[in-house]
Amino acid sequence: MNQDHIKHNAVKRLASGYIRLLLTILALLPILLILYIDSETTSDDVFIAHTFHVIAITMAVVVSAFLSYITWRCYVATGEVLLKWLVFGFWGFTIVYAPHGFLTHHATENVWLFTLFGPASRLVMSFCFLIAMLKFGEMVKPEQTNSKGLWFATAIFIVINLVVYWVAKSASLNLNWWRLLAEYVAVSMFIGSVLWMLVQRIKGYIPLLYSIAMVWFALSCWSFTIGSVWDHQWWLAHIIFAGGFLLLSFGVVQAFLTTGSFKTIYSQSDLFKQIIQEKKKTEQALMELQQVNEKLEELAATDPLTGVANRREFMSRAEEEMSRAHRNTTDLCMMVIDFDHFKDINDEYGHQAGDKVLKEFVRLCKEIMRPSDLLGRIGGEEFAILLPETNLSSAAKVAERLRQYIEESSVVVSKQKITMTISIGLALYQPKTDTVKKWLHRADELLYQAKDKGRNRLEVEQLREPSD
Ligand SMILES: Nc1nc2c(ncn2[C@@H]2O[C@H](COP(=O)(O)OP(=O)(O)OP(=O)(O)O)[C@@H](O)[C@H]2O)c(=O)[nH]1
């Protein structure tokens, strides 16, 4: 690792430490507000605003109902059990918190009827959220999700409301003690779910927002324990709770709009890492595909036995060479080569020996040819060679050399020496009149003449003198 790399890593660690510090400050920020209000105000400093309170609670309840629905949709889509318990948390809060809003006008005549639904709703929510965290990782098949549990939970929440109503009405209980107990238990459960996430090393973008929201909820409960109805601490507790709620709702809606999952929604840096990884994979796959395509193209263009161009490839390359020769007014020759009595070789030594002869022939040809010449197998034991930028007399010399070379060579198969001869027809490309077929046909005709004249010989095209 070089110095630059070490430095870069150290700065990166420092930067991510800074981010962690920022997030911790954000999570604990309400503490400052709570302490400030506690030291600067008394419970006599009150802000009694019934209508404002009703509006605020109604908004909280509507948002909570909306979040219940959104989270339910995520649960049905992914089958993450955690999401079901989040739904219970939001829905329980919606049902149990609602009376705290519409009973506002009872605040003067029976304060407990007004206040007790607050701690009860936070207790219900913190309980469901804690269970949600404990269920992290548990999955059911999306098709197994059904709303039975939700109806059951709704019934329980309604029963809780009735109990709270009854408790608030009974004068015999020490209700302040019960209120404080509910708030402290809620604090423990909110903090408990954050601790569970830390212990389980549950990481990710939504879990992060969730943890901060849980800390804010816990601090809100603490603020409620310090405050008294309508005083500034009491209002601050509402605000902190609303802050946590908004943060959590942001996370839930983000999940809904993306993967629908609590687990697999990513932070920007996670996404970048994933994109880079996926990009690498795609590039690798593209490279492999390209290699396979090249291989396929090569296979489609070559003769599998000898590895030289097959007839189709040879014809198309011949056409390319014809256009080039035409453009550059250079000579272009083609020789068509056929083994003499190849059938006898097959009959005498076997088909495999025949194959070996064909392969050996290709090797020998390559020794004689120039790199720019093109050899192709255009039939069973028929080959052709294109000789670009070569006039007829030079091509004839090459052809004759090849004929002699093959005649003098032999192929050893099972300790037996096989000798062979070839016949060659050689034709010059006529730019004004030739198509590839015509030209090949002329070379073929010459080859037949060579065969007719006794084989093992070369027949060269006789050029007519130009008439002008
Ligand atoms: N071993 C082997 N033989 C092949 C292959 N392709 C064609 N042949 C054989 O080549 C022989 C060609 O025979 P003919 O067309 O009668 O020609 P020839 O025996 O060479 O006789 P002439 O061309 O008249 O001199 C046949 O026996 C084919 O089976 C191949 O890929 N491998």
The ligand as an SDF file (V2000), in Angstrom:
LIG
                    3D

 32 34  0  0  0  0  0  0  0  0999 V2000
  -10.4500  -38.0470  -45.4220 N   0  0  0  0  0  0  0  0  0  0  0  0
  -11.2570  -37.1500  -45.9860 C   0  0  0  0  0  0  0  0  0  0  0  0
  -11.6800  -37.3670  -47.2310 N   0  0  0  0  0  0  0  0  0  0  0  0
  -12.4780  -36.4730  -47.8250 C   0  0  0  0  0  0  0  0  0  0  0  0
  -12.9080  -35.3260  -47.1720 C   0  0  0  0  0  0  0  0  0  0  0  0
  -13.6860  -34.6310  -48.0240 N   0  0  0  0  0  0  0  0  0  0  0  0
  -13.7520  -35.3240  -49.1910 C   0  0  0  0  0  0  0  0  0  0  0  0
  -13.0170  -36.4630  -49.0910 N   0  0  0  0  0  0  0  0  0  0  0  0
  -12.8370  -37.5050  -50.0340 C   0  0  0  0  0  0  0  0  0  0  0  0
  -12.1640  -37.0130  -51.1510 O   0  0  0  0  0  0  0  0  0  0  0  0
  -12.4410  -37.9390  -52.2310 C   0  0  0  0  0  0  0  0  0  0  0  0
  -12.6630  -37.1690  -53.4740 C   0  0  0  0  0  0  0  0  0  0  0  0
  -12.8140  -38.1320  -54.4960 O   0  0  0  0  0  0  0  0  0  0  0  0
  -13.0420  -37.7510  -55.9840 P   0  0  0  0  0  0  0  0  0  0  0  0
  -13.9830  -36.5860  -56.0740 O   0  0  0  0  0  0  0  0  0  0  0  0
  -13.4390  -39.0310  -56.6460 O   0  0  0  0  0  0  0  0  0  0  0  0
  -11.6590  -37.2870  -56.4890 O   0  0  0  0  0  0  0  0  0  0  0  0
  -10.2500  -37.9020  -56.3610 P   0  0  0  0  0  0  0  0  0  0  0  0
  -10.2750  -39.2810  -55.8360 O   0  0  0  0  0  0  0  0  0  0  0  0
   -9.3490  -36.9550  -55.6610 O   0  0  0  0  0  0  0  0  0  0  0  0
   -9.8700  -37.9860  -57.8730 O   0  0  0  0  0  0  0  0  0  0  0  0
   -9.4830  -36.7700  -58.7940 P   0  0  0  0  0  0  0  0  0  0  0  0
   -9.9320  -35.5160  -58.1660 O   0  0  0  0  0  0  0  0  0  0  0  0
  -10.2300  -37.0590  -60.0710 O   0  0  0  0  0  0  0  0  0  0  0  0
   -8.0250  -36.8600  -58.9620 O   0  0  0  0  0  0  0  0  0  0  0  0
  -13.7020  -38.7140  -51.8070 C   0  0  0  0  0  0  0  0  0  0  0  0
  -13.3180  -40.0430  -51.5260 O   0  0  0  0  0  0  0  0  0  0  0  0
  -14.1540  -38.0370  -50.5490 C   0  0  0  0  0  0  0  0  0  0  0  0
  -14.6930  -38.9560  -49.6230 O   0  0  0  0  0  0  0  0  0  0  0  0
  -12.4480  -35.1450  -45.8360 C   0  0  0  0  0  0  0  0  0  0  0  0
  -12.7820  -34.1610  -45.1560 O   0  0  0  0  0  0  0  0  0  0  0  0
  -11.6500  -36.0610  -45.2830 N   0  0  0  0  0  0  0  0  0  0  0  0
  1  2  1  0
  2  3  2  0
  2 32  1  0
  3  4  1  0
  4  5  2  0
  4  8  1  0
  5  6  1  0
  5 30  1  0
  6  7  2  0
  7  8  1  0
  8  9  1  0
  9 10  1  0
  9 28  1  0
 10 11  1  0
 11 12  1  0
 11 26  1  0
 12 13  1  0
 13 14  1  0
 14 15  2  0
 14 16  1  0
 14 17  1  0
 17 18  1  0
 18 19  2  0
 18 20  1  0
 18 21  1  0
 21 22  1  0
 22 23  2  0
 22 24  1  0
 22 25  1  0
 26 27  1  0
 26 28  1  0
 28 29  1  0
 30 31  2  0
 30 32  1  0
M  END
$$$$
